[in-house]
């Protein structure tokens, strides 16, 4: 199971699941990272514990607020008549302003106030809101907004991504977006070169099936659209030739989704037309019938 899939089950953001994993000292870095059963169980337990703690705190706060309101109402009913106001004291004299050390110019008060009001410096990124980008293992997405969230007392800027095909919402730290493989969508010319990959000789499994499966997995997770196109080419060829396992069928479906999502943005097509364009470019294998 992937981090983003667990987040969907728990009705949390992927970033919340990653935060739980960090507290549990699990070596999980991104929303696309895989989780074993043990890690899933630990994160689920931590999420349930955090939710229960939050609900209990909310209930206690509501109870305290109600008690405080009742006490204030009761005190107001017993309030004695107001006493006459005492004579106003003259305002206290302000202490004389400290003189700056010799040789140092005084800083104007307006400049000091301006310094205090200065906002925190934003993280510089090559991406902006409304940009079309690609996130490895998920495909093309749109940056719908930039937001600031707090984890463990540290405030971090995130890009909120909406994945093109399944409208999945992902959050990526702004300062780590490039390191996590986020990149711009390819050009129209590059999209045509990607489709030309289908005309090249497909790579077959051969005798070492497990090594072939591992290679396909690495390609689909690379974020490189040319490698994803090779996965679609090779698995489509294998499926037409002799059929593939359910696991490989899921991998082919995922690779087609990633590829179609980027072709959709690169060639300015609808989702349906992008899939049709992909299918037209794939060669058909003629299987000889046995006599």
Phi, psi and omega in degrees: 000141178271160180302314184293331178289319177296320179300320180295320180294321182275358182060044178235170171279155177301325180295327178292320178295319178297324179294318176298317180298322179295317179295328179276000180060040175267141183277075181231124190253328189220168181296337181269358182295145178276151180234137173272175185299322180296316179295319178301314181298316181297315182292320178299317180297317180295321180293317179295320180296317179295320180294318179295319179296319180294318180295318180296319179296320180296318180295318180295320179295320179295319179295319180294319180295321179294318180296320180295320180294318179295319180294320180295322179295319180293319180293324180295326180291329182262011186294127179289161178301146183293138177280156178297140180294136178288159180299139182292134177278149177294145181299140180293143179287138178287137177296146180298144181296139179290135178279141178291156178303155181302136178088356180249130181285141178291143179269122180304142182299326180297322180292322178297315179298321181295322179296320181292327182280346185300128182288160178296143183292129181283150177288130179279135181220149177287352183251155179225167176300141181082357176291147173265123183227175176235132178245123184311139177076347180245336179093201185288147181208164176248135174282106185273333176193171176237130183223163180245128180232158183246130175226127179052039176081001180249128179270128184231140176275135179235146166269133175262117183254136172251113183292137189296315188282307185252009177057026176293139179260127179235152176239129183235128177303132183302317185284350181243006185303312182293318180297329180277000175098004178294133182215165178290159175290146181292164180279173178298318180298316180295324179298321179292325178292325178297315180295331178292341178301330182294339182276351179281162182295125181289152177267125181262164185294319183070206183283326184266081184295319184296323178293322178296317179297318179296319179297317179297320179297316179297321180295315184291334180268358186288332186086354178274116185297329178293320179291324177295321178297324178295323177297314179299315180299310186292317182287326177296318178298315181295322180294318180289330185281308184215006180087155180227164183288164177303323180296318179289329176296320177295320179295318179297317179299318180294316181296319178298320180296315180298314182295313181297324181296321180283324176298325179301314180285319184294321184258004178057055181245166170282167180300317181295316181293326179296319179293320178296319179298320179296313182296322179295326183283337181286130179288149178264134180265126178269115182264125180285129179282140180283137180280000000 
